Amino acid sequence: MAPTILECTERYITALENHLLMHPGATGVVDVQEWTSKVTLDIIGRVGFGHDFMLGENPDTKRILDGWKNQANMGFDRSAMLGMALLRLFPALSSAPVEALKAQERTRETIKSIARAIVQEAKDNLSEDGGWGEKVKGATDIISLLLKASVTDHGLTEDELLDNIVTFVVAGHETASGTVNYTLLELARNPELQAQIRKELADFRSAHGGREPTFDEYMSGTKLPLLDAVTKEALRMYPAAPQTERIATKDDILPLRNPIITEDGKTLTELRIKKGQTIFFPVLGINRITSRWNDPDVFRPDRWLPENAHELPDKSQLASAGWNGSLVFSAGSRICIGYRMALFEFKVLLASMLRRFAFEDEGVKLEFKQVGSLQPRVVGRESEGVQVPIKMSFVEEDDEF
């Protein structure tokens, strides 16, 4: 996995360098959302399915990226938001001729058509005894594992297999790119923090013979503490999935740590949950609640450094079964199965971009809306759709070390 992510990132950096060189003085305003969507799609394609999306340059890939962007843009429309809310109450409406739903289905079908081709290629490589060919047998990518599991008594049907692939592609690229975008925006507003991260990366290379960090070193949290702190703060302020939900499978009682006083003066110490009820977890709200966090709406990575541990909420107030005490990747047995890959991908992309590029705030005001994930657009330029414009230039050699 790690070598593939590094390879995809290197191709992305090279393409972004060439794009920037086309601007006068090799400095220009770049919609980072457009670019990060390409590389995260590349990564999930290669790591998950052994498929090369070619950094957004082939027709199928362009249809996926354009389809998802159109969905996000339509999500800002109040009628589309109302429609999606009604869909939760009345699932049968999913076949209604609503443009937002049709756009979603077009994106799904494009991904499915690619998935069908991949599955068919695997089936074409079946050995004479009916077993999987060498390409699948020894592979550890997601689709190969799903294919091997599909032949068991409790395996997936082909439709279930294709639906899983759609979920992996969507969840594996769009959410990851969003958090990277908002982190770059925060860093563009803080040149000093950019310089500090570059120095940490340069000091690491200097202390290790010029080599890059390994997967374990990126993930340790102690080898690159500032990069790790930025990662934690980015996911606190800009969780890839700003909310999640679960449906109760049985009647239950939910005890409350802190009692609730109702409008009529009653004190509630527990909530009764009925089978079939949908329980919403407002992850973004939890991550910014003032009763738990100091300066919750301020991007302050230093709060995660060891010397500032006293500023963090008590562990008893956090999600003990979630990553970093949060619900960013959900928690427990249903935690996101790809969260380690997402963290590594985030750190590699951020480190690689900061090492090569400098980011400067354009001064535009962004508004954010929950459209499945957290989506941005520029206030006063709403007709241009979702975007994160940031001024970019190359890092001067003296600044890189």
C-alpha positions, -999 to 999 in steps of 0.1 A, spaced: 0 0 0 26 26 11 47 23 -21 17 28 -43 5 59 -23 40 74 -26 41 66 -63 7 82 -69 17 113 -49 49 117 -69 30 117 -102 5 142 -87 33 165 -76 50 164 -110 17 172 -127 10 201 -103 45 214 -109 39 215 -146 6 232 -142 22 259 -120 50 264 -145 24 275 -170 15 305 -149 36 338 -152 64 337 -127 54 301 -118 29 316 -94 -9 314 -97 -42 307 -80 -51 270 -81 -84 254 -72 -68 228 -49 -101 209 -47 -99 200 -83 -63 187 -79 -66 168 -47 -97 150 -60 -76 136 -88 -49 122 -67 -71 107 -40 -91 90 -68 -59 77 -82 -48 63 -48 -80 45 -41 -81 31 -76 -45 18 -74 -46 6 -38 -81 -6 -38 -86 -22 -72 -53 -21 -91 -70 4 -115 -52 35 -128 -75 65 -130 -47 84 -148 -49 115 -126 -82 125 -141 -71 123 -177 -92 95 -191 -129 99 -200 -143 76 -173 -123 94 -146 -135 128 -159 -171 116 -157 -166 105 -121 -150 137 -110 -175 159 -130 -204 139 -117 -194 142 -81 -188 180 -85 -222 184 -100 -237 165 -71 -219 188 -46 -231 219 -64 -267 207 -65 -265 200 -28 -263 237 -21 -298 241 -35 -325 241 -8 -348 219 -29 -321 193 -33 -314 193 4 -352 189 11 -353 161 -14 -325 142 3 -342 147 36 -375 133 22 -355 104 7 -345 93 42 -381 92 53 -394 76 21 -367 54 5 -391 45 -24 -385 80 -37 -350 70 -48 -363 63 -83 -380 97 -86 -370 118 -116 -351 143 -94 -319 158 -110 -298 154 -78 -307 117 -76 -301 112 -114 -267 128 -111 -259 106 -82 -270 75 -102 -249 85 -132 -218 87 -110 -226 53 -95 -231 37 -129 -198 51 -142 -179 36 -113 -199 4 -117 -190 1 -154 -153 3 -144 -158 -22 -116 -176 -47 -140 -146 -46 -163 -122 -52 -134 -143 -81 -121 -146 -96 -156 -109 -94 -161 -104 -114 -129 -130 -139 -140 -112 -143 -174 -81 -153 -154 -97 -182 -136 -74 -212 -137 -85 -245 -152 -96 -259 -119 -119 -230 -113 -96 -212 -89 -85 -176 -92 -55 -169 -114 -22 -157 -101 -32 -120 -105 -60 -124 -80 -47 -153 -59 -17 -135 -45 -32 -100 -45 -41 -80 -14 -60 -51 -30 -96 -47 -19 -113 -60 -50 -92 -92 -51 -100 -99 -14 -137 -93 -22 -135 -116 -52 -119 -144 -32 -145 -139 -5 -174 -141 -30 -169 -178 -37 -176 -188 0 -210 -199 12 -216 -164 27 -198 -145 0 -211 -114 -18 -233 -115 -49 -220 -97 -79 -244 -68 -73 -232 -65 -37 -196 -67 -49 -202 -38 -73 -221 -17 -47 -191 -22 -23 -167 -10 -50 -188 22 -55 -188 28 -18 -150 24 -15 -143 47 -45 -166 75 -32 -156 72 5 -120 66 -4 -114 97 -25 -139 125 -20 -137 126 18 -99 124 19 -95 152 -6 -118 175 14 -98 174 46 -65 180 26 -81 211 9 -92 227 42 -59 220 58 -41 237 29 -64 267 33 -56 270 70 -19 267 63 -22 293 35 -34 317 63 -3 307 85 30 309 66 49 305 98 33 271 104 41 261 69 78 269 75 78 249 108 64 218 91 90 221 63 118 224 89 105 193 108 105 173 75 140 186 66 153 178 100 140 143 98 157 138 64 189 152 77 189 129 107 182 98 86 206 101 57 183 120 34 156 93 32 119 99 35 98 86 65 85 51 64 49 41 69 55 34 106 74 66 111 46 87 95 21 69 116 40 69 150 30 104 160 64 109 177 88 110 147 70 140 131 50 155 160 40 187 143 28 170 112 8 146 134 -6 176 154 -17 193 122 -34 160 111 -53 157 144 -64 194 143 -75 192 106 -97 162 113 -111 178 144 -121 210 126 -129 195 91 -139 159 96 -143 141 63 -177 129 73 -193 158 93 -220 135 106 -228 98 107 -258 78 117 -269 44 129 -303 26 129 -314 9 161 -319 -28 156 -338 -32 189 -354 -11 217 -328 2 241 -321 28 268 -293 53 263 -279 66 297 -268 102 297 -235 113 313 -250 148 318 -287 151 326 -309 172 302 -334 197 315 -364 198 292 -385 230 284 -411 219 309 -385 215 337 -382 177 337 -348 162 342 -338 134 318 -310 110 328 -316 86 299 -332 84 264 -354 56 253 -345 44 218 -370 24 197 -362 -2 171 -359 14 137 -350 49 149 -322 67 132 -296 80 156 -275 110 142 -240 116 154 -231 153 147 -193 147 144 -185 183 134 -206 197 163 -190 173 188 -155 183 176 -163 220 181 -185 220 212 -174 248 235 -180 228 267 -152 204 256 -127 225 236 -108 257 241 -111 280 210 -130 253 191 -133 273 159 -96 282 158 -71 260 139 -45 254 166 -24 223 160 -2 231 190 -30 219 213 -21 184 203 16 187 212 26 168 244 34 200 263 -1 212 258 -20 180 267 -37 198 296 -57 218 271 -74 187 257 -107 174 270 -106 147 296 -105 112 280 -137 103 298 -155 129 277 -142 115 244 -151 85 222 -129 58 238 -134 34 209 -127 59 181 -94 71 166 -79 98 187 -109 98 210 -132 110 182 -159 98 158 -141 111 128 -138 76 114 -168 63 135 -159 38 163 -161 3 176 -167 -26 153 -180 -3 126 -150 20 125 -139 29 90 -118 0 77 -96 23 57 -88 49 84 -51 40 86 -47 43 49 -65 77 50 -42 90 77 -11 79 59 -24 93 26 -32 126 43 3 130 58 21 120 27 1 144 5 5 172 30 43 166 35 49 163 -3 30 195 -12 46 216 16 80 204 6 75 217 -30 50 245 -28 42 276 -8 6 285 -1 -9 320 3 -44 330 13 -64 346 -15 -85 364 10 -118 350 -2 -145 340 22 -157 304 20 -191 290 31 -194 254 40 -223 231 37 -229 195 46 -237 178 13 -229 142 23 -195 156 31 -183 191 39 -184 212 7 -170 247 1 -178 275 -23 -167 312 -25 -191 338 -11 -200 361 -39 -189 336 -66 -215 309 -59 -222 304 -96 -187 290 -100 -196 260 -78 -175 242 -52 -139 253 -50 -110 261 -27 -88 287 -45 -53 292 -30 -23 311 -44 6 287 -50 42 292 -58 74 271 -56 93 269 -23 126 287 -24 155 263 -19 166 283 12 132 279 27 130 242 21 157 234 47 
